Amino acid sequence: MIETARQRDVLVVRDLLSAAGRDAVDWRRWVQPGREGVDIHTLYLTGQDATAFLVRFGPGSHGDLHEHLDYELMFVLEGELRNDNGDRYGVGDLIIEEPNSVHQVSSESGCTLLVVREAPTRPVR
């Protein structure tokens, strides 16, 4: 079970590195054009659009084709993520997308990521 505790303006999230802990998260379907089979759990969202969240791709799911408006950091907690450029990322990989980069990610077998964005992304049609 995910345990959170507030201590002096700090939110402590425990057990995210265990599959059982991640299963206890309040996942919500991420509904967005071009995105299919993806769930999200937001950790924080600032007034300046920076955000951190957990994202879970089901088997065969994919995100939308999008452009990054600022930096994005992704850490693979479970499974394998595939980038449309052919790169594959596994457990323990840390990926940093630079501003203006464009990509679409997917997962054949499913995966879970910790994501931190400095700014939102823009869909590419």
N, C-alpha and C positions, 0 to 999 in steps of 0.2 A: 504494500500500500504506500502511495506517495505521502510523505509526511512533510508538511511545511511549517515553518516557525518564523515568526517575526521577532527580530531582536534589533532594537535600535535602527530602524529604517533598512534592515536587511531581510530579504526573503530567502530562507534556506530551503532548498528542495532536496530531499534525500531519496535515494534508491532509483534514480533515473538510469543508472547503469545496469540495472537488473531488468530482465524481461517482465517479471511479475510486477515490478514497480511501474514500468511503462504501461502495462495493461490496466493499471488502476487509475490512470489519468483520464480526465473528462474529455474525451476526444469528440470533435465535431466535424462533420463533413465539410470540406473546403469546396464550396460551390463557386465556380468561376468559369467563364467560357474558355474552352480548350483544356481544362483540367478534368481528369477523370480518376476516380478511385483513391482519392487522397483525403486524409484526415489531418486536423490541426488542433493543437492545444497551445494557446497564447500564454507566454510567461509574463511579458510586459509589452506595452506600447506607449511611447512617449508622445508628448504634444508636438515634437519635432519629427515625427514619423519613424524614428528608430524603433525597432521591435526585436523581440526574441521569442522563439516558439519552437515547439516540437512538431515535426511533421512525419506522418506515417503513410508510406506508399503501399497499397495492397499489391499483390502479384498482378503484373500486367498493367499497372497504372502509370499515368504520366501527368506532368505539369503542363502549363501553357508555355508557348513560345514567348519569351519576354526579354526586355532590355533592363539591365541594372542601372539605376540612377546614381548609385553610390556603391560602396563596398558591401559584400555579403560574405559571411563566414558560415560554412556548413561542416558539421562534424558527424560522421557516420557512426551511429550507436549500434546498429543491427542491420544485417542484410547487405545488399549491393545496390548502388545507385549508378545509373548509366547516363552519361552526357551525350547529346546528339552529335558531338564531335568524335565519338568513339571511345572516349575515356571511360573507365570503370573505376569506381571507388568502393572500397570495402571497409569493414569495421576498423575504427581507429584512424581512418584517413581524415585529414583536415583540408578543406577546399576553400580557397578565397577567390571569389569572383570580383573582378575589378569594375569600376564604373564604366559604363557604355558597352560592357560585354553583353552578348546576346546568346541565349541558349534555351534548350528545352531538355528537361531531365525526365527519366523514367526508371522503372524497376521491373525486371522480369519476374523476380522471385519475391519482391517486397523488401522494404527497408524502413528504418526509422532514423531520423536526423535531428540534431540540435542545430537551429539556424538563428543567426543574428544578422539583421539588416540595418544599415545606417539610414536607408531611405527605401520607399516602396519601389516596386518594379513597374515597368510600362509594358502592356501587352503589345506584341508585334503581330500584325495581321498579314 
